[in-house]
Structures are given as structure tokens and as C-alpha cells.
């Protein structure tokens, strides 16, 4: 005997692809406008400058009235360096509790100098 699932839309098995948006969250409406070539070039330059997809840029501009630029490769590199420095600081704090601050003083000064250098670049 063979049993077939006839509830195609309610199957619990994963068919792959992107999950459906939560009810009421799906973007189903479109808004369009016409631009001159000069206006289009200005808008496309602004989109490229912030490093976002056109749909994201326009949605943020319409809903928020501003667009925050995406992080650059350099921004991400500096964030990783700061995160690494924070891990080092935690290790030095643990060591300072175990052995006393004088034993890690030079390392702390060096790490603080590195933090100051990174922060001055931001």
C-alpha cells in the first residue's frame, strides 16, 4: 500500500530555497518612478558610494529618509583587529588577577597603544 501526501503546500519536508517571509512581512508591492539619464546617474552613484543594492538603498531612503553606508573591507578589518585586541585584553586581565598587575604592565601598555592607533584610524 502506498500513501501519498496531497497537502503540497503544508508539507513539512524541506524543498530547498529561501524560506517564505512571515505573514505580513513579505514585500509584495512595487513603487516605480521615471528619472532622466542625469538623475539616474546621480542616484546610481549614491547607491554605489554606500555599497548597497539599489532596492535596499531606495527602501531605506523612502522609509528612513537616510541611508547608512555599508561597512567597507577596511572597516571590517579594523573591527576584527579590535575584537582580537579585546580577546587579548581579557587574557591579560585574567593573568593580572592570577599574577598581579605588574607582571602584565608592559603588555597592557602595548595593547592600549594598539587600541589608540586603531581608534585614530576610524
N, C-alpha and C positions, 0 to 999 in steps of 0.2 A: 504494500500500500504506500502511495506517495502523497505527501502533504505539501501543498503549495501555499506560500504566503501571498495573499491577494491584496494586502494593505501596502501597496508600493510606497506611499508617502509616509507611512508610520513605521517602517522597518527600523529595527534597532541596529542593523548591521551597517558598518561604515562603508559608504560608496566612494569615499575619497573626495577631494576638492575642498574648497573653503566652506566652513560651517555657515549656516544661514544666520543672518543678523537677528537679534532678539526682536520680538514683535514690537512694532512701533519705532524701531531704530534703523530699519532698512532705508536707504536713500533711494526713493523711487521717483522723485520729482526733479525736473530739469529746468534750469533757468538759462536763457541764452540772450546774447546781445550782439549787435554788429559794431565793429570797430573799423576805423580807417587803417591803412597799412602803417602809418606813422604811430597811431595809438596802439596797434597790435605789437609793434616792435618795442615800444616803451614797456608795455605790460610783460612781454616775454623776457625782456632784460631784467625787470624787477624779480620775476619768478626765478630766473637763473641765478640772480645775486643772492637770494635767500636759500637756494638749494633744495627746493621742494617741488613736488609735482604740481602742475597747473591747477588741478582740481582741489588739492589741499590748500594752495595759496589763495585761490579765489574764495573758497568756503570760509577760511579764517578771516579774510578781508571783509567779506559780507557780514559774517556773524559777530566778529570781534572788533572790526574797524582797524585792525593792525595785524601784522604777521611777524612772528619771531623767527629769525633765521635759524636754519638747521645748523647743528654743530659741524664744524669743519674737521678734516682729518687732524689738523694741528690741535684743535680744541680737545678732540678725543685722546690724542697722545698726552696732552698736559693733564687731563683728568686721570688717565691711567698712572701717570707718574705721581700725582698727588695721592692716589689710592695706595700705591706702593709705599710712599713715604708714611702714610697713616699706619700701614701694617708694621713698618719698621719702628714707628713711634710706640705702638702697642708693645712690641717685643722689648724695646728699651725700657718702657715703664715697668714691665714685668721684671726685667733684670735689675732695675733700680730698686724695686721692692725687695728683691732677694739679696742683692749685694750692696745696696746703698747707692745714693746718687753720685758720689764722687767717682765711682767705678765706671759710670757711663757718661760722665760730663762732656768729654770731648766728642763723643758720638752724637750726643744731643745737640751740641753747638753746630756740628757739621750738618745735621739733619735740618735744623732750624734755618741755617744759611740756604740750604737747598729749597726749602719751602718759600723763603723770601724771594729767591731768584725766580721760582715758578710763578709766584703770585704777581711779581712785577711784569711778567710777560703777558698776563691775562688782561 
